[in-house]
Structure formats: C-alpha cells, structure tokens
Amino acid sequence: MISALIYSLIIFGLVLWVEQPQLIPLNPLKVRPSPADMLEDWLKKFNWGNRSELNGKSALPRYKFYTEVVEVLLSLARRMGGNYQESLLYLRKGLQSDRQFEKKLKEMILGTWLQMGLMMVLTWAFISGALFIVDIKVAPLKLLLILGWQSVGLSCLPFLIKKYRQKFFADIGKLWKMLYVLNSLARVPLSRTEILQMAGVGELKLIQQKNLIHIVEKLKETCQRALKQGGSYEEEVKSLMEELQFQEKWHFELFEKRLTVIKLVLLAVFFLPSYLAFIFLLIGDLMTLM
C-alpha cells in the first residue's frame, strides 16, 4: 500500500506539472515562467523606437529557433537601422501557435505517464492486498525483481519519447527557422546571398525526412531563382510556411499513433508480465503449503 501511495503522489505531481500555467499559485513570486512565456513577454514589451534596447541581446530569453530569428533582426537593426515590428508580430504569432502545439504534446505525454503509472499502482495494490489476505510471504528478492522489471519499462519511456520527438520534429524546426528568417528579410535591402546565409539555407542538405523533401526541394528552387533572377520571394515563402504547418500537424498525428504503440508495447512487455509473474509466484507458494 505504501508503494501505491508513492506512485499516486508521483502521478499527482505530473498533473500539477502540466497544469501549472492554469493553476493559481499560493505564492506567485515563486512561479518561474517558461522560456516561451518569457520570450513572448519580451516581444510584447520591446519598443523599436528605443534604440538602447537593441543592445539588450544578453537579456533575450532563449527558446528554440525563435530567439535566433529575433537576434538576426536585432543585428540588422543595429547595422542598418529600420523597424522590423511587423516581422516580430508575425514571429510572435508563430510563437503562440508553437506554445499551443507544445501544450498538446505535453498533455499527450502526460497521459502516457498516467496510464503506465496507474498500471503500476494497480499492480502493487493487488500484490499488497493479495499478500495481506492470503497471508503468504513471498521472498523480498522476487518482489524486487518485479519492481526492477517495471522500473526498466518506465525508464525506457522518456528515452523513446525523446527519440521519436527528435525524429518527427527536429527537421521541421530547422525549416521553420529558415522560413521565418527569409520572410522577415524579404524586404530588407541586402544581397540575396547574404539573406540566404543568415537563414542558414545551406543546412537544407541535412534534412533527410521523406515527408519534408518536397518542401525542401521547393525552397531550394525558390532560393536559386532569387539568386539568379532577383525579385521577391515573399509569396513563395509564405506558401511554404502554410504547407509546413500542415506537415507539422500531420507529424503530430503520427507521433500520437507512435506513442500509443510504445505505450502498448511497454505495458505488454514490462507490466503485464510483472502481474502474471506474481500470480505464478503466489500459486507456487500456495501449492508448496498444500
């Protein structure tokens, strides 16, 4: 029963971890906002009219590629002057969408933790109740082996989540950074070569994910045409951003399905066998007494 209480507290802590932004804290001074919240608040308060703020780069909150895009705009403002408020507003809109996306991912991952934790609680509640009712002493080493096997399953979960999250979303993040920089600098009086260099389009060759190849190829064509013929590429970039947004939602669905498969496999390999192992141990001890 003690084990059940401990795991219940862990699950409750996970719930609080996800719902923290929505809860009203007892002491607001101790609540630390997330990097995404800090960056959005920075974007809200930033004033292009005050040039002294352009030197506040060290105070810029770090969050994914969004901070790098802001740094590019600040660097250009110091170098060439100009107002990039429209670009920051567009970036802030993307940041808000990203926060909602991350919240959905967080809730999905938490649901997986809750289900596995609940399975563990039920298993140990059953073990504790059975040992109490039947009054049979199972060797502590055997119980530790069951606990250890379940712990291995739990330790595999964060590793697998990190691996598949990297697989599904890392290349998307690279593309978002390039497109945001290109869109922000579309009307800046810089050479196309310098703009493409700032956007890091040279890293397109590193993107190998099959579902994104068509976007990569279109972006390459757009960049090559901009270099050879000049002119504006703004419409093409915005079209690619809409297409990438669709791909991101589709990858989210794939990640959700893969997470369901991972959960079922872990439950089947680590938790159900643990439950059955205790049943066999209990039956074996009962047969010995008879």
C-alpha positions in Angstrom: 0.0 0.0 0.0 2.9 2.3 0.6 4.1 1.8 -3.0 0.6 2.6 -4.2 0.6 5.8 -2.2 4.1 6.8 -3.5 3.1 6.3 -7.1 -0.2 8.2 -6.6 1.8 11.1 -5.4 4.1 10.9 -8.4 1.1 10.9 -10.8 -0.5 13.9 -8.9 2.8 15.7 -9.3 2.8 15.1 -13.0 -0.7 16.6 -13.2 0.4 19.7 -11.4 3.4 20.0 -13.7 1.3 20.2 -16.8 -1.5 22.3 -15.4 0.9 24.7 -13.7 0.2 27.7 -16.0 -3.5 27.3 -15.3 -3.3 26.9 -11.5 -3.4 29.9 -9.1 -0.1 29.6 -7.1 -0.1 30.2 -3.3 3.0 32.4 -3.8 3.1 34.0 -7.3 6.7 35.2 -6.6 8.0 31.6 -6.7 6.4 30.7 -10.0 9.0 30.8 -12.8 7.5 31.4 -16.3 8.5 29.1 -19.1 11.1 30.2 -21.7 8.3 30.6 -24.3 6.3 32.8 -21.9 9.4 34.9 -21.2 10.2 35.4 -24.9 6.6 36.3 -25.7 6.5 38.8 -22.9 9.8 40.2 -24.2 8.3 40.6 -27.7 5.3 42.4 -26.2 7.3 44.9 -24.3 10.0 45.5 -26.9 10.0 49.0 -28.5 11.8 49.7 -31.7 11.7 53.4 -31.0 14.1 53.0 -28.1 17.4 52.2 -29.8 19.1 51.5 -26.5 17.0 48.3 -26.2 18.8 46.9 -29.2 21.8 46.3 -27.1 19.9 44.2 -24.6 20.6 41.0 -26.5 22.1 39.2 -23.4 18.7 39.6 -21.7 16.9 37.9 -24.6 15.1 34.8 -23.4 16.2 31.6 -25.1 13.5 29.4 -26.8 14.1 27.1 -29.7 14.9 28.9 -33.0 12.7 31.9 -32.2 15.5 33.6 -30.2 17.9 33.2 -33.2 15.4 34.9 -35.5 15.0 37.8 -33.1 18.8 38.1 -32.8 19.1 38.3 -36.6 16.5 41.2 -36.7 18.3 43.0 -33.8 21.6 42.6 -35.6 20.2 44.1 -38.7 18.6 47.0 -36.8 21.9 47.9 -35.2 23.7 47.6 -38.5 21.3 49.2 -41.0 18.6 50.8 -38.9 15.0 50.3 -39.8 11.9 49.0 -38.0 11.1 45.2 -38.0 8.0 45.4 -35.9 5.9 43.6 -38.5 8.3 40.7 -38.6 8.3 40.5 -34.8 4.5 40.4 -34.8 4.5 37.6 -37.3 7.1 35.8 -35.2 5.0 36.3 -32.1 2.0 34.7 -33.8 4.1 31.7 -34.7 5.4 31.5 -31.1 1.8 31.4 -29.8 1.0 28.6 -32.2 4.1 26.8 -31.0 3.1 27.1 -27.4 -0.3 25.5 -28.1 1.4 22.8 -30.0 3.8 22.1 -27.2 1.0 22.0 -24.7 -0.8 19.4 -26.7 2.4 17.3 -26.9 2.9 17.7 -23.1 -0.7 16.6 -22.4 -0.3 13.6 -24.7 3.0 12.5 -23.0 1.5 13.1 -19.6 -1.4 10.8 -20.5 1.0 8.1 -21.3 2.8 8.5 -18.0 -0.5 8.5 -16.1 -1.7 5.2 -17.8 1.6 3.5 -17.1 1.7 4.8 -13.5 -1.8 3.7 -12.9 -1.0 0.2 -14.2 1.9 0.2 -11.7 -0.3 1.4 -8.9 -2.9 -1.3 -9.6 -0.3 -4.0 -9.8 1.2 -3.2 -6.4 -2.1 -2.6 -4.9 -3.1 -6.1 -6.0 0.2 -7.5 -4.7 -0.2 -5.8 -1.3 -3.8 -6.9 -1.0 -3.1 -10.5 -2.0 -0.2 -10.8 0.4 -2.3 -9.4 3.2 -5.4 -11.6 2.5 -3.6 -14.9 1.8 -1.0 -14.3 4.5 1.8 -15.8 2.4 5.3 -14.4 2.5 6.9 -14.1 -0.9 10.7 -13.7 -1.0 11.5 -10.0 -1.0 14.1 -10.6 -3.7 11.4 -11.8 -6.1 9.3 -8.7 -5.4 12.3 -6.5 -6.0 12.8 -8.3 -9.4 9.2 -7.5 -10.3 9.7 -3.8 -9.2 13.0 -3.7 -11.1 11.4 -5.0 -14.3 8.7 -2.4 -14.1 11.2 0.3 -13.4 13.1 -0.7 -16.6 9.9 -0.2 -18.6 9.4 3.2 -17.0 13.0 4.3 -17.7 12.5 3.3 -21.4 9.6 5.7 -21.9 11.5 9.0 -21.7 14.2 7.7 -24.0 11.7 6.5 -26.6 9.7 9.8 -26.4 12.9 11.9 -26.9 14.0 9.7 -29.8 10.7 9.9 -31.7 10.2 13.5 -30.9 13.6 14.3 -32.4 12.7 12.1 -35.4 9.4 13.8 -36.1 10.0 17.4 -35.2 13.7 18.3 -35.4 13.8 18.8 -39.2 10.6 20.8 -39.0 12.2 23.2 -36.5 15.1 23.8 -38.9 12.7 24.6 -41.8 10.7 26.9 -39.6 13.8 28.9 -38.7 14.8 29.3 -42.3 11.4 30.3 -43.5 10.9 32.8 -40.6 14.3 34.5 -41.4 13.6 34.6 -45.1 10.1 36.0 -44.6 11.4 38.7 -42.2 14.2 39.8 -44.5 12.2 39.7 -47.8 12.0 43.5 -48.0 15.4 44.3 -46.5 17.9 46.0 -48.8 20.5 43.2 -48.6 22.0 40.9 -51.2 20.2 37.6 -51.7 23.4 35.8 -50.9 23.7 37.4 -47.5 20.0 36.8 -46.7 20.2 33.1 -47.6 23.3 32.8 -45.5 21.6 34.4 -42.5 18.7 32.0 -43.0 21.0 29.0 -43.0 19.6 27.5 -46.2 22.9 25.6 -46.5 21.5 23.2 -43.9 18.8 22.1 -46.3 21.0 19.2 -47.4 20.9 17.9 -43.8 17.2 17.4 -43.9 16.5 13.9 -44.9 13.0 13.2 -43.7 11.0 11.9 -46.6 7.8 13.7 -45.8 9.6 17.1 -45.9 11.6 16.5 -49.1 9.0 18.2 -51.3 9.2 21.4 -49.1 13.0 21.3 -49.2 13.1 21.0 -53.0 10.6 23.9 -53.4 12.6 26.0 -51.0 15.8 25.2 -52.9 14.2 26.2 -56.2 12.9 29.5 -54.6 16.4 30.3 -53.3 18.1 29.5 -56.6 15.6 31.6 -58.5 16.1 34.5 -56.1 19.9 34.3 -56.6 19.7 34.2 -60.4 16.8 36.4 -61.2 16.4 38.6 -58.1 12.9 39.8 -57.3 10.7 39.0 -54.4 10.3 35.5 -52.9 7.9 36.5 -50.2 4.8 34.9 -51.6 6.6 31.6 -52.2 8.0 31.5 -48.6 4.5 32.2 -47.1 3.1 29.4 -49.2 5.8 27.1 -47.9 5.0 28.1 -44.4 1.4 27.2 -44.8 2.5 23.8 -46.3 4.9 23.2 -43.4 2.2 24.0 -40.9 0.1 21.3 -42.5 3.0 18.8 -42.3 3.6 19.7 -38.7 0.0 18.8 -37.8 0.3 15.5 -39.7 3.6 14.7 -37.9 1.8 15.4 -34.6 -0.8 12.7 -35.5 2.0 10.3 -36.5 3.7 11.0 -33.1 0.5 10.4 -31.3 0.0 7.0 -33.0 3.6 6.0 -32.4 3.2 7.0 -28.7 0.2 4.7 -28.5 2.2 1.8 -29.9 5.0 2.5 -27.5 2.6 2.5 -24.6 1.0 -0.8 -25.6 4.4 -2.5 -26.1 5.8 -1.3 -22.8 2.6 -2.4 -21.0 2.7 -5.8 -22.7 6.4 -6.4 -22.1 7.1 -4.9 -18.7 3.8 -4.5 -16.8 1.5 -7.4 -17.7 4.3 -10.0 -17.3 5.0 -8.5 -13.8 1.4 -9.0 -12.8 1.4 -12.6 -14.2 4.8 -13.3 -12.5 3.3 -12.5 -9.1 0.3 -14.7 -9.8 2.6 -17.6 -10.6 4.7 -16.9 -7.5 1.5 -16.8 -5.4 0.2 -20.1 -6.9 3.6 -21.7 -6.4 3.7 -20.8 -2.7 0.2 -22.0 -2.2 1.0 -25.3 -3.8 4.0 -25.6 -1.5 1.8 -25.1 1.6 -0.6 -27.7 0.4 
